[in-house]
Amino acid sequence: MIYNFYGFKIILKRSDNKVIYRYENVLRPDEVNFKHNERYVLEYNNGDAQALSKLIKANSGLVHNFANRYSSYLGSGLTKEDLVQAGYIGLIKAVKRYDSKRDNKFSTYAYWWIRKEILDEKDSINLTIRIPGHKVAAIKLIKLLENQSMELYGKVNVTWICQKANFNEKQYHYLSQVDREKSAPMSLDHPVSDNENIQLSDTLPDAKQSIQAIIENDFLREDLYKQLHRRLTAREVKVIIERYDFDNHGQRTLSEIGRELGVTKERIRQIEKQAINKLRDVDGLRDYFLNN
């Protein structure tokens, strides 16, 4: 069964209760509504495949928000569509892994999976070859199927993958080879355009810039503050907020915070580390603090 919504094509294979995804000309809906997220997740977990399309439609604004934010880093040959498609893969992963028993909202959890996939895609700017968008989508589909194959069979079952993706084995091996070759490392000093003054390292964002993205979204800010105050001491909250500029007043140094609190720079560093360790257990923040 195949159906579309807003250009997002979903292929349902009911024989093994798995859902296979294709991404094609994804467009942003006019309206975004997060209030039914948890109900849609519950319906999806209870076997309602239509709930998946509702979740994707309701949260597609997150995908486009983050893709737009990083579209300025596309001098490498990636397109905005590449980032959007990566974001939708992250959204699908969030749907499949979200635990409604936890106390953080689905929108927060989904944001961080979307962020991870888009940043991973952006980091593929070390490509030695340019891969057309349709091949990128096919490679991502193969990777999803390979993961499902491991869950079902404990190995990569090429025959099963080809049946699900409607590929022949020659196409599968070709796309796998393209995926391997695109990952060849490139020096950060390599120019990303004909202008040799612009190097690959110049296009990479600040490591903490991604945390700022979530702060600038009001619907996530409130939930994020709740997580901080629920898990941290008052002093830890202050250090994290000021070190990561959660309040948009400017990022402060360890020394500045230490002087205000009457402790050493090293003590502030210890408090920051302790707070981050506590936040690693929060689904929405785990990926960020583990990767930075």
Secondary structure as the mmCIF struct_conf table of DSSP 4:
data_model
#
loop_
_struct_conf.conf_type_id
_struct_conf.id
_struct_conf.beg_label_comp_id
_struct_conf.beg_label_asym_id
_struct_conf.beg_label_seq_id
_struct_conf.end_label_comp_id
_struct_conf.end_label_asym_id
_struct_conf.end_label_seq_id
STRN STRN1 ILE A 2 PHE A 5
TURN_TY1_P TURN_TY1_P1 TYR A 6 GLY A 7
STRN STRN2 PHE A 8 LYS A 13
HELX_RH_3T_P HELX_RH_3T_P1 ARG A 14 ASP A 16
TURN_TY1_P TURN_TY1_P2 ASN A 17 ASN A 17
STRN STRN3 LYS A 18 TYR A 21
BEND BEND1 ASN A 25 ASN A 25
BEND BEND2 ASP A 30 ASP A 30
TURN_TY1_P TURN_TY1_P3 LYS A 35 HIS A 36
HELX_RH_AL_P HELX_RH_AL_P1 ASN A 37 ASN A 45
TURN_TY1_P TURN_TY1_P4 ASN A 46 GLY A 47
TURN_TY1_P TURN_TY1_P5 ALA A 49 ALA A 49
HELX_RH_AL_P HELX_RH_AL_P2 GLN A 50 TYR A 70
HELX_RH_3T_P HELX_RH_3T_P2 SER A 71 TYR A 73
TURN_TY1_P TURN_TY1_P6 GLY A 75 SER A 76
BEND BEND3 GLY A 77 GLY A 77
HELX_RH_AL_P HELX_RH_AL_P3 LYS A 80 ARG A 97
TURN_TY1_P TURN_TY1_P7 SER A 100 LYS A 101
BEND BEND4 ARG A 102 ASN A 104
HELX_RH_AL_P HELX_RH_AL_P4 PHE A 106 LYS A 122
HELX_RH_3T_P HELX_RH_3T_P3 ASP A 123 ASN A 126
BEND BEND5 THR A 128 ILE A 129
HELX_RH_AL_P HELX_RH_AL_P5 GLY A 133 TYR A 153
BEND BEND6 GLY A 154 LYS A 155
HELX_RH_AL_P HELX_RH_AL_P6 VAL A 158 ALA A 165
TURN_TY1_P TURN_TY1_P8 ASN A 166 ASN A 166
HELX_RH_AL_P HELX_RH_AL_P7 GLU A 169 LYS A 182
TURN_TY1_P TURN_TY1_P9 SER A 183 SER A 183
TURN_TY1_P TURN_TY1_P10 LEU A 188 ASP A 189
BEND BEND7 HIS A 190 HIS A 190
STRN STRN4 PRO A 191 PRO A 191
BEND BEND8 VAL A 192 ASP A 194
TURN_TY1_P TURN_TY1_P11 GLU A 196 ASN A 197
BEND BEND9 ILE A 198 ILE A 198
STRN STRN5 GLN A 199 GLN A 199
HELX_RH_3T_P HELX_RH_3T_P4 LEU A 200 THR A 203
BEND BEND10 LEU A 204 LEU A 204
HELX_LH_PP_P HELX_LH_PP_P1 PRO A 205 ASP A 206
TURN_TY1_P TURN_TY1_P12 ALA A 207 LYS A 208
HELX_RH_AL_P HELX_RH_AL_P8 GLN A 209 ILE A 215
TURN_TY1_P TURN_TY1_P13 GLU A 216 GLU A 216
HELX_RH_AL_P HELX_RH_AL_P9 ASP A 218 ARG A 231
BEND BEND11 LEU A 232 LEU A 232
HELX_RH_AL_P HELX_RH_AL_P10 ALA A 234 ARG A 243
TURN_TY1_P TURN_TY1_P14 TYR A 244 ASP A 247
BEND BEND12 ASN A 248 HIS A 249
HELX_RH_AL_P HELX_RH_AL_P11 LEU A 254 LEU A 261
TURN_TY1_P TURN_TY1_P15 GLY A 262 GLY A 262
BEND BEND13 VAL A 263 VAL A 263
HELX_RH_AL_P HELX_RH_AL_P12 LYS A 265 LEU A 279
TURN_TY1_P TURN_TY1_P16 ARG A 280 ASP A 281
BEND BEND14 VAL A 282 VAL A 282
HELX_RH_AL_P HELX_RH_AL_P13 ASP A 283 LEU A 290
#
